Amino acid sequence: MARNAESDIEGMQLMLTALGLAREAKRISGLVAFALDPHDEEVSMMWQEAPWHFRKCKAGSGDRPTRLYLPI
């Protein structure tokens, strides 16, 4: 997920929309998690804190921050 710097849409609204779509997909297809690949460690820590509480996946992905997930 990325937001154009000139957009009037807030990042929080984008995230809530994406999470809502994931929950709807779960209802019709059986998905169990919403995955997120953070840009860097600072962004990773932001998603792991309140109000989101994303969790780290067990396996890392090379030199990028570890993928995060949120059970849905």
N, C-alpha and C positions, 0 to 999 in steps of 0.2 A: 504494500500500500504506500502510495506517495501522493503528496498534495503539491500542486503548483503553487509557488510562493505568491502569485497574483490572485489566487482563488479566494472567494469570500467564504468558502466552506471551511469549517474548523476541523482540525484533525480528530477531535473527539467524536464529531458527527460521522466522519468516515469510518472510524473504528466501530462505533455502535451499529452502523449500517452493515458493515462486513460481518460482525458477530451475529446480528439478527439473521442475515442470509445463511450463515453457517448453521444456526439453530434450525432454520426452515429446511435446509438440506438434510440435516440429521433426521428430521421427522419423516422425510420421504425416502431417504436412501440408507440410513443407518450409520452415518458418520459418528465418530466418537470424540474427535478433537479438532480444535482450530489451531493451525500451525502458523508460526511467524518466524521469519528470518531477520533478526535485527541487523541494522547497519553497522553498529560497532558495540563495544562493551558498555558504553554510557547509555545508549539506547536500550540495550538488553536489560540493564539494571532498572531503567524506568518502567519497562513492561513487567518486571518481576515484583514491583512494589504495588501498594494500594493505588488505585482501586482495582487493578487488573489481576495481579497475582499469577502471571504466567509461570510455568514450570520449565526447567531445562530438560531437554531430551538427554538420554544417556550418552549417545555418541556425538562427538564433535564433528564439524564439517571443515576440516583443514585449518586454514589460517583465519577463517571467518568466525564470528561469535557463534556459540552453540545455538541451534534451533530451539525455539521455545514453543510450548503448546499450552492450551487451555482446554480441559475436558468440557464437552458441551452436552 
